[in-house]
Amino acid sequence: MVVDPGELAAVVRSITGGTDPGPWSCQEIHDAVPSATIGLWRIRGGGWSVVLKVVGLGTGGHPAWRAGADVGHWY
């Protein structure tokens, strides 16, 4: 999945308190196994680092880890 750079910039601003974070980079950690995990990324800048996990109802992933559309679903 491609992450919108504007969304990433908003996450970085919230992490750094809205200040200019300086140069930063984003790296996908790995493909998600559960279908409820859209992706995992490590975002790094000077002196800070954060992991961004995007969740949602996906259709992929391992069959044993499929999310349900019902909000009361166990996963």
CHARMM internal coordinates of N, CA and C (Angstrom, degrees):
IC EDIT
DIST 1 N 1 CA 1.4492
DIST 1 CA 1 C 1.5117
ANGL 1 N 1 CA 1 C 109.13
DIST 1 C 2 N 1.2995
ANGL 1 CA 1 C 2 N 116.17
DIHE 1 N 1 CA 1 C 2 N 138.08
DIST 2 N 2 CA 1.4542
ANGL 1 C 2 N 2 CA 121.61
DIHE 1 CA 1 C 2 N 2 CA 176.30
DIST 2 CA 2 C 1.5238
ANGL 2 N 2 CA 2 C 108.14
DIHE 1 C 2 N 2 CA 2 C -92.92
DIST 2 C 3 N 1.3181
ANGL 2 CA 2 C 3 N 116.05
DIHE 2 N 2 CA 2 C 3 N 132.34
DIST 3 N 3 CA 1.4574
ANGL 2 C 3 N 3 CA 121.22
DIHE 2 CA 2 C 3 N 3 CA 179.97
DIST 3 CA 3 C 1.5207
ANGL 3 N 3 CA 3 C 108.53
DIHE 2 C 3 N 3 CA 3 C -96.72
DIST 3 C 4 N 1.3195
ANGL 3 CA 3 C 4 N 116.32
DIHE 3 N 3 CA 3 C 4 N 134.82
DIST 4 N 4 CA 1.4628
ANGL 3 C 4 N 4 CA 122.48
DIHE 3 CA 3 C 4 N 4 CA 178.38
DIST 4 CA 4 C 1.5289
ANGL 4 N 4 CA 4 C 109.28
DIHE 3 C 4 N 4 CA 4 C -64.30
DIST 4 C 5 N 1.3417
ANGL 4 CA 4 C 5 N 118.05
DIHE 4 N 4 CA 4 C 5 N 122.97
DIST 5 N 5 CA 1.4687
ANGL 4 C 5 N 5 CA 120.35
DIHE 4 CA 4 C 5 N 5 CA -179.63
DIST 5 CA 5 C 1.5278
ANGL 5 N 5 CA 5 C 112.97
DIHE 4 C 5 N 5 CA 5 C -57.59
DIST 5 C 6 N 1.3263
ANGL 5 CA 5 C 6 N 117.87
DIHE 5 N 5 CA 5 C 6 N -31.31
DIST 6 N 6 CA 1.4628
ANGL 5 C 6 N 6 CA 120.98
DIHE 5 CA 5 C 6 N 6 CA 177.56
DIST 6 CA 6 C 1.5170
ANGL 6 N 6 CA 6 C 111.65
DIHE 5 C 6 N 6 CA 6 C -65.67
DIST 6 C 7 N 1.3385
ANGL 6 CA 6 C 7 N 116.63
DIHE 6 N 6 CA 6 C 7 N -39.24
DIST 7 N 7 CA 1.4599
ANGL 6 C 7 N 7 CA 120.41
DIHE 6 CA 6 C 7 N 7 CA 176.98
DIST 7 CA 7 C 1.5243
ANGL 7 N 7 CA 7 C 110.70
DIHE 6 C 7 N 7 CA 7 C -66.42
DIST 7 C 8 N 1.3368
ANGL 7 CA 7 C 8 N 116.15
DIHE 7 N 7 CA 7 C 8 N -41.56
DIST 8 N 8 CA 1.4654
ANGL 7 C 8 N 8 CA 119.25
DIHE 7 CA 7 C 8 N 8 CA 177.58
DIST 8 CA 8 C 1.5206
ANGL 8 N 8 CA 8 C 110.63
DIHE 7 C 8 N 8 CA 8 C -62.56
DIST 8 C 9 N 1.3251
ANGL 8 CA 8 C 9 N 117.00
DIHE 8 N 8 CA 8 C 9 N -41.35
DIST 9 N 9 CA 1.4672
ANGL 8 C 9 N 9 CA 120.58
DIHE 8 CA 8 C 9 N 9 CA 179.56
DIST 9 CA 9 C 1.5294
ANGL 9 N 9 CA 9 C 109.98
DIHE 8 C 9 N 9 CA 9 C -61.76
DIST 9 C 10 N 1.3289
ANGL 9 CA 9 C 10 N 117.81
DIHE 9 N 9 CA 9 C 10 N -38.69
DIST 10 N 10 CA 1.4660
ANGL 9 C 10 N 10 CA 120.87
DIHE 9 CA 9 C 10 N 10 CA 177.95
DIST 10 CA 10 C 1.5222
ANGL 10 N 10 CA 10 C 110.82
DIHE 9 C 10 N 10 CA 10 C -64.61
DIST 10 C 11 N 1.3288
ANGL 10 CA 10 C 11 N 117.60
DIHE 10 N 10 CA 10 C 11 N -39.96
DIST 11 N 11 CA 1.4693
ANGL 10 C 11 N 11 CA 121.34
DIHE 10 CA 10 C 11 N 11 CA 177.37
DIST 11 CA 11 C 1.5258
ANGL 11 N 11 CA 11 C 109.69
DIHE 10 C 11 N 11 CA 11 C -63.50
DIST 11 C 12 N 1.3178
ANGL 11 CA 11 C 12 N 116.41
DIHE 11 N 11 CA 11 C 12 N -45.37
DIST 12 N 12 CA 1.4662
ANGL 11 C 12 N 12 CA 120.68
DIHE 11 CA 11 C 12 N 12 CA -179.32
DIST 12 CA 12 C 1.5316
ANGL 12 N 12 CA 12 C 109.88
DIHE 11 C 12 N 12 CA 12 C -62.00
DIST 12 C 13 N 1.3362
ANGL 12 CA 12 C 13 N 117.80
DIHE 12 N 12 CA 12 C 13 N -43.20
DIST 13 N 13 CA 1.4737
ANGL 12 C 13 N 13 CA 120.24
DIHE 12 CA 12 C 13 N 13 CA 178.75
DIST 13 CA 13 C 1.5269
ANGL 13 N 13 CA 13 C 111.02
DIHE 12 C 13 N 13 CA 13 C -61.99
DIST 13 C 14 N 1.3389
ANGL 13 CA 13 C 14 N 117.54
DIHE 13 N 13 CA 13 C 14 N -39.15
DIST 14 N 14 CA 1.4609
ANGL 13 C 14 N 14 CA 119.20
DIHE 13 CA 13 C 14 N 14 CA -179.92
DIST 14 CA 14 C 1.5322
ANGL 14 N 14 CA 14 C 111.42
DIHE 13 C 14 N 14 CA 14 C -68.08
DIST 14 C 15 N 1.3239
ANGL 14 CA 14 C 15 N 116.55
DIHE 14 N 14 CA 14 C 15 N -34.22
DIST 15 N 15 CA 1.4683
ANGL 14 C 15 N 15 CA 120.84
DIHE 14 CA 14 C 15 N 15 CA 179.28
DIST 15 CA 15 C 1.5202
ANGL 15 N 15 CA 15 C 110.86
DIHE 14 C 15 N 15 CA 15 C -69.56
DIST 15 C 16 N 1.3158
ANGL 15 CA 15 C 16 N 115.61
DIHE 15 N 15 CA 15 C 16 N -40.04
DIST 16 N 16 CA 1.4628
ANGL 15 C 16 N 16 CA 120.13
DIHE 15 CA 15 C 16 N 16 CA -174.74
DIST 16 CA 16 C 1.5253
ANGL 16 N 16 CA 16 C 112.37
DIHE 15 C 16 N 16 CA 16 C -94.05
DIST 16 C 17 N 1.3182
ANGL 16 CA 16 C 17 N 117.16
DIHE 16 N 16 CA 16 C 17 N 11.46
DIST 17 N 17 CA 1.4582
ANGL 16 C 17 N 17 CA 120.29
DIHE 16 CA 16 C 17 N 17 CA 176.88
DIST 17 CA 17 C 1.5207
ANGL 17 N 17 CA 17 C 113.88
DIHE 16 C 17 N 17 CA 17 C 74.86
DIST 17 C 18 N 1.3195
ANGL 17 CA 17 C 18 N 117.07
DIHE 17 N 17 CA 17 C 18 N 24.35
DIST 18 N 18 CA 1.4576
ANGL 17 C 18 N 18 CA 120.77
DIHE 17 CA 17 C 18 N 18 CA 177.69
DIST 18 CA 18 C 1.5101
ANGL 18 N 18 CA 18 C 113.80
DIHE 17 C 18 N 18 CA 18 C 81.77
DIST 18 C 19 N 1.3240
ANGL 18 CA 18 C 19 N 117.17
DIHE 18 N 18 CA 18 C 19 N 0.27
DIST 19 N 19 CA 1.4648
ANGL 18 C 19 N 19 CA 119.95
DIHE 18 CA 18 C 19 N 19 CA 178.74
DIST 19 CA 19 C 1.5194
ANGL 19 N 19 CA 19 C 109.74
DIHE 18 C 19 N 19 CA 19 C -82.57
DIST 19 C 20 N 1.3105
ANGL 19 CA 19 C 20 N 115.73
DIHE 19 N 19 CA 19 C 20 N 167.80
DIST 20 N 20 CA 1.4670
ANGL 19 C 20 N 20 CA 120.30
DIHE 19 CA 19 C 20 N 20 CA 177.21
DIST 20 CA 20 C 1.5226
ANGL 20 N 20 CA 20 C 108.52
DIHE 19 C 20 N 20 CA 20 C -69.70
DIST 20 C 21 N 1.3416
ANGL 20 CA 20 C 21 N 118.11
DIHE 20 N 20 CA 20 C 21 N 114.16
DIST 21 N 21 CA 1.4645
ANGL 20 C 21 N 21 CA 119.92
DIHE 20 CA 20 C 21 N 21 CA -176.52
DIST 21 CA 21 C 1.5165
ANGL 21 N 21 CA 21 C 113.90
DIHE 20 C 21 N 21 CA 21 C -76.95
DIST 21 C 22 N 1.3299
ANGL 21 CA 21 C 22 N 117.66
DIHE 21 N 21 CA 21 C 22 N -6.07
DIST 22 N 22 CA 1.4517
ANGL 21 C 22 N 22 CA 120.36
DIHE 21 CA 21 C 22 N 22 CA -175.00
DIST 22 CA 22 C 1.5136
ANGL 22 N 22 CA 22 C 109.32
DIHE 21 C 22 N 22 CA 22 C 74.16
DIST 22 C 23 N 1.3161
ANGL 22 CA 22 C 23 N 117.72
DIHE 22 N 22 CA 22 C 23 N -165.77
DIST 23 N 23 CA 1.4684
ANGL 22 C 23 N 23 CA 119.56
DIHE 22 CA 22 C 23 N 23 CA -179.46
DIST 23 CA 23 C 1.5268
ANGL 23 N 23 CA 23 C 111.33
DIHE 22 C 23 N 23 CA 23 C -65.65
DIST 23 C 24 N 1.3212
ANGL 23 CA 23 C 24 N 116.77
DIHE 23 N 23 CA 23 C 24 N 140.76
DIST 24 N 24 CA 1.4555
ANGL 23 C 24 N 24 CA 121.52
DIHE 23 CA 23 C 24 N 24 CA 177.72
DIST 24 CA 24 C 1.5113
ANGL 24 N 24 CA 24 C 109.10
DIHE 23 C 24 N 24 CA 24 C -145.34
DIST 24 C 25 N 1.3319
ANGL 24 CA 24 C 25 N 115.35
DIHE 24 N 24 CA 24 C 25 N 160.61
DIST 25 N 25 CA 1.4598
ANGL 24 C 25 N 25 CA 121.17
DIHE 24 CA 24 C 25 N 25 CA -179.25
DIST 25 CA 25 C 1.5205
ANGL 25 N 25 CA 25 C 109.95
DIHE 24 C 25 N 25 CA 25 C -133.56
DIST 25 C 26 N 1.3156
ANGL 25 CA 25 C 26 N 114.94
DIHE 25 N 25 CA 25 C 26 N 161.80
DIST 26 N 26 CA 1.4610
ANGL 25 C 26 N 26 CA 121.26
DIHE 25 CA 25 C 26 N 26 CA -179.18
DIST 26 CA 26 C 1.5211
ANGL 26 N 26 CA 26 C 108.30
DIHE 25 C 26 N 26 CA 26 C -133.66
DIST 26 C 27 N 1.3455
ANGL 26 CA 26 C 27 N 115.81
DIHE 26 N 26 CA 26 C 27 N 133.36
DIST 27 N 27 CA 1.4581
ANGL 26 C 27 N 27 CA 121.32
DIHE 26 CA 26 C 27 N 27 CA -179.53
DIST 27 CA 27 C 1.5218
ANGL 27 N 27 CA 27 C 109.06
DIHE 26 C 27 N 27 CA 27 C -133.92
DIST 27 C 28 N 1.3346
ANGL 27 CA 27 C 28 N 117.15
DIHE 27 N 27 CA 27 C 28 N 128.78
DIST 28 N 28 CA 1.4577
ANGL 27 C 28 N 28 CA 119.97
DIHE 27 CA 27 C 28 N 28 CA 175.60
DIST 28 CA 28 C 1.5195
ANGL 28 N 28 CA 28 C 108.45
DIHE 27 C 28 N 28 CA 28 C -67.87
DIST 28 C 29 N 1.3332
ANGL 28 CA 28 C 29 N 116.75
DIHE 28 N 28 CA 28 C 29 N 131.84
DIST 29 N 29 CA 1.4613
ANGL 28 C 29 N 29 CA 120.89
DIHE 28 CA 28 C 29 N 29 CA -177.06
DIST 29 CA 29 C 1.5203
ANGL 29 N 29 CA 29 C 110.69
DIHE 28 C 29 N 29 CA 29 C -77.56
DIST 29 C 30 N 1.3193
ANGL 29 CA 29 C 30 N 117.31
DIHE 29 N 29 CA 29 C 30 N -52.56
DIST 30 N 30 CA 1.4579
ANGL 29 C 30 N 30 CA 121.16
DIHE 29 CA 29 C 30 N 30 CA 174.98
DIST 30 CA 30 C 1.5112
ANGL 30 N 30 CA 30 C 109.28
DIHE 29 C 30 N 30 CA 30 C -170.56
DIST 30 C 31 N 1.3170
ANGL 30 CA 30 C 31 N 116.20
DIHE 30 N 30 CA 30 C 31 N 165.79
DIST 31 N 31 CA 1.4578
ANGL 30 C 31 N 31 CA 120.24
DIHE 30 CA 30 C 31 N 31 CA 175.77
DIST 31 CA 31 C 1.5202
ANGL 31 N 31 CA 31 C 109.07
DIHE 30 C 31 N 31 CA 31 C -66.98
DIST 31 C 32 N 1.3070
ANGL 31 CA 31 C 32 N 115.84
DIHE 31 N 31 CA 31 C 32 N 140.07
DIST 32 N 32 CA 1.4592
ANGL 31 C 32 N 32 CA 120.75
DIHE 31 CA 31 C 32 N 32 CA -178.40
DIST 32 CA 32 C 1.5251
ANGL 32 N 32 CA 32 C 111.11
DIHE 31 C 32 N 32 CA 32 C -76.59
DIST 32 C 33 N 1.3288
ANGL 32 CA 32 C 33 N 116.42
DIHE 32 N 32 CA 32 C 33 N 138.86
DIST 33 N 33 CA 1.4650
ANGL 32 C 33 N 33 CA 122.11
DIHE 32 CA 32 C 33 N 33 CA 176.08
DIST 33 CA 33 C 1.5251
ANGL 33 N 33 CA 33 C 110.49
DIHE 32 C 33 N 33 CA 33 C -87.79
DIST 33 C 34 N 1.3487
ANGL 33 CA 33 C 34 N 118.75
DIHE 33 N 33 CA 33 C 34 N -49.21
DIST 34 N 34 CA 1.4711
ANGL 33 C 34 N 34 CA 119.09
DIHE 33 CA 33 C 34 N 34 CA 179.12
DIST 34 CA 34 C 1.5257
ANGL 34 N 34 CA 34 C 110.35
DIHE 33 C 34 N 34 CA 34 C -72.27
DIST 34 C 35 N 1.3239
ANGL 34 CA 34 C 35 N 117.49
DIHE 34 N 34 CA 34 C 35 N 143.78
DIST 35 N 35 CA 1.4624
ANGL 34 C 35 N 35 CA 120.05
DIHE 34 CA 34 C 35 N 35 CA -179.04
DIST 35 CA 35 C 1.5222
ANGL 35 N 35 CA 35 C 112.22
DIHE 34 C 35 N 35 CA 35 C -71.69
DIST 35 C 36 N 1.3229
ANGL 35 CA 35 C 36 N 118.86
DIHE 35 N 35 CA 35 C 36 N -16.71
DIST 36 N 36 CA 1.4609
ANGL 35 C 36 N 36 CA 121.30
DIHE 35 CA 35 C 36 N 36 CA 178.27
DIST 36 CA 36 C 1.5310
ANGL 36 N 36 CA 36 C 111.34
DIHE 35 C 36 N 36 CA 36 C -81.61
DIST 36 C 37 N 1.3121
ANGL 36 CA 36 C 37 N 118.37
DIHE 36 N 36 CA 36 C 37 N -12.98
DIST 37 N 37 CA 1.4554
ANGL 36 C 37 N 37 CA 121.64
DIHE 36 CA 36 C 37 N 37 CA 177.02
DIST 37 CA 37 C 1.5179
ANGL 37 N 37 CA 37 C 107.97
DIHE 36 C 37 N 37 CA 37 C -99.61
DIST 37 C 38 N 1.3292
ANGL 37 CA 37 C 38 N 115.44
DIHE 37 N 37 CA 37 C 38 N 110.82
DIST 38 N 38 CA 1.4545
ANGL 37 C 38 N 38 CA 120.70
DIHE 37 CA 37 C 38 N 38 CA -179.11
DIST 38 CA 38 C 1.5215
ANGL 38 N 38 CA 38 C 110.18
DIHE 37 C 38 N 38 CA 38 C -75.58
DIST 38 C 39 N 1.3273
ANGL 38 CA 38 C 39 N 117.12
DIHE 38 N 38 CA 38 C 39 N -36.01
DIST 39 N 39 CA 1.4519
ANGL 38 C 39 N 39 CA 120.38
DIHE 38 CA 38 C 39 N 39 CA 178.36
DIST 39 CA 39 C 1.5137
ANGL 39 N 39 CA 39 C 112.81
DIHE 38 C 39 N 39 CA 39 C -178.02
DIST 39 C 40 N 1.3371
ANGL 39 CA 39 C 40 N 115.68
DIHE 39 N 39 CA 39 C 40 N 161.96
DIST 40 N 40 CA 1.4649
ANGL 39 C 40 N 40 CA 124.02
DIHE 39 CA 39 C 40 N 40 CA 177.41
DIST 40 CA 40 C 1.5232
ANGL 40 N 40 CA 40 C 108.69
DIHE 39 C 40 N 40 CA 40 C -130.19
DIST 40 C 41 N 1.3303
ANGL 40 CA 40 C 41 N 116.16
DIHE 40 N 40 CA 40 C 41 N 129.63
DIST 41 N 41 CA 1.4539
ANGL 40 C 41 N 41 CA 120.81
DIHE 40 CA 40 C 41 N 41 CA 179.96
DIST 41 CA 41 C 1.5131
ANGL 41 N 41 CA 41 C 110.44
DIHE 40 C 41 N 41 CA 41 C -133.82
DIST 41 C 42 N 1.3352
ANGL 41 CA 41 C 42 N 116.75
DIHE 41 N 41 CA 41 C 42 N 146.94
DIST 42 N 42 CA 1.4643
ANGL 41 C 42 N 42 CA 122.19
DIHE 41 CA 41 C 42 N 42 CA 171.19
DIST 42 CA 42 C 1.5272
ANGL 42 N 42 CA 42 C 105.79
DIHE 41 C 42 N 42 CA 42 C -103.55
DIST 42 C 43 N 1.3347
ANGL 42 CA 42 C 43 N 114.54
DIHE 42 N 42 CA 42 C 43 N 126.31
DIST 43 N 43 CA 1.4562
ANGL 42 C 43 N 43 CA 121.41
DIHE 42 CA 42 C 43 N 43 CA 177.81
DIST 43 CA 43 C 1.5281
ANGL 43 N 43 CA 43 C 106.39
DIHE 42 C 43 N 43 CA 43 C -113.63
DIST 43 C 44 N 1.3447
ANGL 43 CA 43 C 44 N 116.07
DIHE 43 N 43 CA 43 C 44 N 127.75
DIST 44 N 44 CA 1.4669
ANGL 43 C 44 N 44 CA 120.91
DIHE 43 CA 43 C 44 N 44 CA -175.85
DIST 44 CA 44 C 1.5170
ANGL 44 N 44 CA 44 C 111.08
DIHE 43 C 44 N 44 CA 44 C -129.38
DIST 44 C 45 N 1.3129
ANGL 44 CA 44 C 45 N 113.75
DIHE 44 N 44 CA 44 C 45 N 146.96
DIST 45 N 45 CA 1.4544
ANGL 44 C 45 N 45 CA 121.22
DIHE 44 CA 44 C 45 N 45 CA 173.32
DIST 45 CA 45 C 1.5074
ANGL 45 N 45 CA 45 C 108.45
DIHE 44 C 45 N 45 CA 45 C -144.53
DIST 45 C 46 N 1.3206
ANGL 45 CA 45 C 46 N 116.01
DIHE 45 N 45 CA 45 C 46 N -170.96
DIST 46 N 46 CA 1.4613
ANGL 45 C 46 N 46 CA 120.33
DIHE 45 CA 45 C 46 N 46 CA -179.58
DIST 46 CA 46 C 1.5177
ANGL 46 N 46 CA 46 C 112.11
DIHE 45 C 46 N 46 CA 46 C -66.55
DIST 46 C 47 N 1.3290
ANGL 46 CA 46 C 47 N 117.84
DIHE 46 N 46 CA 46 C 47 N 105.18
DIST 47 N 47 CA 1.4532
ANGL 46 C 47 N 47 CA 122.46
DIHE 46 CA 46 C 47 N 47 CA 176.93
DIST 47 CA 47 C 1.5144
ANGL 47 N 47 CA 47 C 115.60
DIHE 46 C 47 N 47 CA 47 C 83.41
DIST 47 C 48 N 1.3271
ANGL 47 CA 47 C 48 N 119.04
DIHE 47 N 47 CA 47 C 48 N 6.30
DIST 48 N 48 CA 1.4638
ANGL 47 C 48 N 48 CA 120.21
DIHE 47 CA 47 C 48 N 48 CA 178.59
DIST 48 CA 48 C 1.5250
ANGL 48 N 48 CA 48 C 109.42
DIHE 47 C 48 N 48 CA 48 C -145.09
DIST 48 C 49 N 1.3322
ANGL 48 CA 48 C 49 N 114.48
DIHE 48 N 48 CA 48 C 49 N 158.15
DIST 49 N 49 CA 1.4591
ANGL 48 C 49 N 49 CA 122.23
DIHE 48 CA 48 C 49 N 49 CA 179.56
DIST 49 CA 49 C 1.5290
ANGL 49 N 49 CA 49 C 107.80
DIHE 48 C 49 N 49 CA 49 C -156.19
DIST 49 C 50 N 1.3117
ANGL 49 CA 49 C 50 N 116.87
DIHE 49 N 49 CA 49 C 50 N 144.40
DIST 50 N 50 CA 1.4516
ANGL 49 C 50 N 50 CA 121.40
DIHE 49 CA 49 C 50 N 50 CA 179.42
DIST 50 CA 50 C 1.5257
ANGL 50 N 50 CA 50 C 108.97
DIHE 49 C 50 N 50 CA 50 C -147.47
DIST 50 C 51 N 1.3270
ANGL 50 CA 50 C 51 N 116.14
DIHE 50 N 50 CA 50 C 51 N 151.43
DIST 51 N 51 CA 1.4584
ANGL 50 C 51 N 51 CA 121.25
DIHE 50 CA 50 C 51 N 51 CA 173.39
DIST 51 CA 51 C 1.5199
ANGL 51 N 51 CA 51 C 107.32
DIHE 50 C 51 N 51 CA 51 C -105.58
DIST 51 C 52 N 1.3176
ANGL 51 CA 51 C 52 N 116.16
DIHE 51 N 51 CA 51 C 52 N 128.20
DIST 52 N 52 CA 1.4559
ANGL 51 C 52 N 52 CA 122.54
DIHE 51 CA 51 C 52 N 52 CA 178.41
DIST 52 CA 52 C 1.5176
ANGL 52 N 52 CA 52 C 108.33
DIHE 51 C 52 N 52 CA 52 C -106.38
DIST 52 C 53 N 1.3252
ANGL 52 CA 52 C 53 N 115.90
DIHE 52 N 52 CA 52 C 53 N 122.84
DIST 53 N 53 CA 1.4585
ANGL 52 C 53 N 53 CA 121.63
DIHE 52 CA 52 C 53 N 53 CA 177.23
DIST 53 CA 53 C 1.5215
ANGL 53 N 53 CA 53 C 107.20
DIHE 52 C 53 N 53 CA 53 C -114.64
DIST 53 C 54 N 1.3177
ANGL 53 CA 53 C 54 N 116.27
DIHE 53 N 53 CA 53 C 54 N 123.55
DIST 54 N 54 CA 1.4571
ANGL 53 C 54 N 54 CA 121.54
DIHE 53 CA 53 C 54 N 54 CA 178.18
DIST 54 CA 54 C 1.5216
ANGL 54 N 54 CA 54 C 107.51
DIHE 53 C 54 N 54 CA 54 C -103.39
DIST 54 C 55 N 1.3354
ANGL 54 CA 54 C 55 N 116.03
DIHE 54 N 54 CA 54 C 55 N 124.21
DIST 55 N 55 CA 1.4589
ANGL 54 C 55 N 55 CA 120.83
DIHE 54 CA 54 C 55 N 55 CA -179.53
DIST 55 CA 55 C 1.5213
ANGL 55 N 55 CA 55 C 110.11
DIHE 54 C 55 N 55 CA 55 C -114.18
DIST 55 C 56 N 1.3050
ANGL 55 CA 55 C 56 N 115.06
DIHE 55 N 55 CA 55 C 56 N 152.56
DIST 56 N 56 CA 1.4539
ANGL 55 C 56 N 56 CA 121.93
DIHE 55 CA 55 C 56 N 56 CA 178.60
DIST 56 CA 56 C 1.5149
ANGL 56 N 56 CA 56 C 108.99
DIHE 55 C 56 N 56 CA 56 C 178.70
DIST 56 C 57 N 1.3074
ANGL 56 CA 56 C 57 N 116.19
DIHE 56 N 56 CA 56 C 57 N 172.97
DIST 57 N 57 CA 1.4559
ANGL 56 C 57 N 57 CA 120.64
DIHE 56 CA 56 C 57 N 57 CA 179.89
DIST 57 CA 57 C 1.5172
ANGL 57 N 57 CA 57 C 108.85
DIHE 56 C 57 N 57 CA 57 C -83.08
DIST 57 C 58 N 1.3152
ANGL 57 CA 57 C 58 N 116.21
DIHE 57 N 57 CA 57 C 58 N 101.40
DIST 58 N 58 CA 1.4539
ANGL 57 C 58 N 58 CA 121.65
DIHE 57 CA 57 C 58 N 58 CA 178.86
DIST 58 CA 58 C 1.5113
ANGL 58 N 58 CA 58 C 111.29
DIHE 57 C 58 N 58 CA 58 C -102.24
DIST 58 C 59 N 1.3070
ANGL 58 CA 58 C 59 N 115.27
DIHE 58 N 58 CA 58 C 59 N 166.59
DIST 59 N 59 CA 1.4595
ANGL 58 C 59 N 59 CA 119.73
DIHE 58 CA 58 C 59 N 59 CA 179.52
DIST 59 CA 59 C 1.5204
ANGL 59 N 59 CA 59 C 111.89
DIHE 58 C 59 N 59 CA 59 C -107.72
DIST 59 C 60 N 1.3251
ANGL 59 CA 59 C 60 N 117.29
DIHE 59 N 59 CA 59 C 60 N -9.72
DIST 60 N 60 CA 1.4591
ANGL 59 C 60 N 60 CA 120.65
DIHE 59 CA 59 C 60 N 60 CA -178.30
DIST 60 CA 60 C 1.5078
ANGL 60 N 60 CA 60 C 111.26
DIHE 59 C 60 N 60 CA 60 C -90.58
DIST 60 C 61 N 1.3029
ANGL 60 CA 60 C 61 N 114.85
DIHE 60 N 60 CA 60 C 61 N -155.65
DIST 61 N 61 CA 1.4505
ANGL 60 C 61 N 61 CA 120.68
DIHE 60 CA 60 C 61 N 61 CA 178.71
DIST 61 CA 61 C 1.5133
ANGL 61 N 61 CA 61 C 112.84
DIHE 60 C 61 N 61 CA 61 C 85.79
DIST 61 C 62 N 1.2946
ANGL 61 CA 61 C 62 N 114.98
DIHE 61 N 61 CA 61 C 62 N 176.11
DIST 62 N 62 CA 1.4600
ANGL 61 C 62 N 62 CA 122.25
DIHE 61 CA 61 C 62 N 62 CA -178.26
DIST 62 CA 62 C 1.5292
ANGL 62 N 62 CA 62 C 109.46
DIHE 61 C 62 N 62 CA 62 C -68.83
DIST 62 C 63 N 1.3360
ANGL 62 CA 62 C 63 N 119.01
DIHE 62 N 62 CA 62 C 63 N 138.89
DIST 63 N 63 CA 1.4676
ANGL 62 C 63 N 63 CA 121.82
DIHE 62 CA 62 C 63 N 63 CA -178.46
DIST 63 CA 63 C 1.5305
ANGL 63 N 63 CA 63 C 114.17
DIHE 62 C 63 N 63 CA 63 C -57.13
DIST 63 C 64 N 1.3251
ANGL 63 CA 63 C 64 N 118.23
DIHE 63 N 63 CA 63 C 64 N -28.43
DIST 64 N 64 CA 1.4663
ANGL 63 C 64 N 64 CA 120.90
DIHE 63 CA 63 C 64 N 64 CA -179.62
DIST 64 CA 64 C 1.5281
ANGL 64 N 64 CA 64 C 112.39
DIHE 63 C 64 N 64 CA 64 C -78.30
DIST 64 C 65 N 1.3368
ANGL 64 CA 64 C 65 N 116.96
DIHE 64 N 64 CA 64 C 65 N -8.80
DIST 65 N 65 CA 1.4632
ANGL 64 C 65 N 65 CA 120.84
DIHE 64 CA 64 C 65 N 65 CA -176.06
DIST 65 CA 65 C 1.5237
ANGL 65 N 65 CA 65 C 111.97
DIHE 64 C 65 N 65 CA 65 C -125.30
DIST 65 C 66 N 1.3200
ANGL 65 CA 65 C 66 N 117.89
DIHE 65 N 65 CA 65 C 66 N 38.63
DIST 66 N 66 CA 1.4569
ANGL 65 C 66 N 66 CA 122.19
DIHE 65 CA 65 C 66 N 66 CA 179.84
DIST 66 CA 66 C 1.5226
ANGL 66 N 66 CA 66 C 110.64
DIHE 65 C 66 N 66 CA 66 C -80.33
DIST 66 C 67 N 1.3000
ANGL 66 CA 66 C 67 N 115.58
DIHE 66 N 66 CA 66 C 67 N 133.61
DIST 67 N 67 CA 1.4646
ANGL 66 C 67 N 67 CA 121.38
DIHE 66 CA 66 C 67 N 67 CA 176.40
DIST 67 CA 67 C 1.5179
ANGL 67 N 67 CA 67 C 109.26
DIHE 66 C 67 N 67 CA 67 C -79.89
DIST 67 C 68 N 1.3191
ANGL 67 CA 67 C 68 N 116.43
DIHE 67 N 67 CA 67 C 68 N 154.99
DIST 68 N 68 CA 1.4573
ANGL 67 C 68 N 68 CA 121.25
DIHE 67 CA 67 C 68 N 68 CA 177.69
DIST 68 CA 68 C 1.5163
ANGL 68 N 68 CA 68 C 111.35
DIHE 67 C 68 N 68 CA 68 C -105.31
DIST 68 C 69 N 1.3229
ANGL 68 CA 68 C 69 N 117.65
DIHE 68 N 68 CA 68 C 69 N 149.78
DIST 69 N 69 CA 1.4575
ANGL 68 C 69 N 69 CA 122.22
DIHE 68 CA 68 C 69 N 69 CA 179.13
DIST 69 CA 69 C 1.5290
ANGL 69 N 69 CA 69 C 111.62
DIHE 68 C 69 N 69 CA 69 C -71.22
DIST 69 C 70 N 1.3227
ANGL 69 CA 69 C 70 N 117.65
DIHE 69 N 69 CA 69 C 70 N -24.80
DIST 70 N 70 CA 1.4604
ANGL 69 C 70 N 70 CA 122.55
DIHE 69 CA 69 C 70 N 70 CA 179.58
DIST 70 CA 70 C 1.5322
ANGL 70 N 70 CA 70 C 108.72
DIHE 69 C 70 N 70 CA 70 C -71.62
DIST 70 C 71 N 1.3392
ANGL 70 CA 70 C 71 N 117.74
DIHE 70 N 70 CA 70 C 71 N 127.37
DIST 71 N 71 CA 1.4624
ANGL 70 C 71 N 71 CA 120.41
DIHE 70 CA 70 C 71 N 71 CA -178.93
DIST 71 CA 71 C 1.5126
ANGL 71 N 71 CA 71 C 113.62
DIHE 70 C 71 N 71 CA 71 C -61.90
DIST 71 C 72 N 1.3330
ANGL 71 CA 71 C 72 N 117.63
DIHE 71 N 71 CA 71 C 72 N -18.37
DIST 72 N 72 CA 1.4602
ANGL 71 C 72 N 72 CA 121.10
DIHE 71 CA 71 C 72 N 72 CA 177.04
DIST 72 CA 72 C 1.5209
ANGL 72 N 72 CA 72 C 113.74
DIHE 71 C 72 N 72 CA 72 C -91.47
DIST 72 C 73 N 1.3472
ANGL 72 CA 72 C 73 N 116.34
DIHE 72 N 72 CA 72 C 73 N 4.69
DIST 73 N 73 CA 1.4672
ANGL 72 C 73 N 73 CA 121.12
DIHE 72 CA 72 C 73 N 73 CA -179.91
DIST 73 CA 73 C 1.5228
ANGL 73 N 73 CA 73 C 109.97
DIHE 72 C 73 N 73 CA 73 C -59.45
DIST 73 C 74 N 1.3091
ANGL 73 CA 73 C 74 N 117.50
DIHE 73 N 73 CA 73 C 74 N 142.83
DIST 74 N 74 CA 1.4634
ANGL 73 C 74 N 74 CA 121.68
DIHE 73 CA 73 C 74 N 74 CA -176.49
DIST 74 CA 74 C 1.5230
ANGL 74 N 74 CA 74 C 113.07
DIHE 73 C 74 N 74 CA 74 C -59.62
DIST 74 C 75 N 1.3364
ANGL 74 CA 74 C 75 N 116.02
DIHE 74 N 74 CA 74 C 75 N -27.78
DIST 75 N 75 CA 1.4517
ANGL 74 C 75 N 75 CA 117.78
DIHE 74 CA 74 C 75 N 75 CA -178.20
DIST 75 CA 75 C 1.5122
ANGL 75 N 75 CA 75 C 109.06
DIHE 74 C 75 N 75 CA 75 C -113.41
END
COOR INIT
IC SEED 1 N 1 CA 1 C
IC BUILD
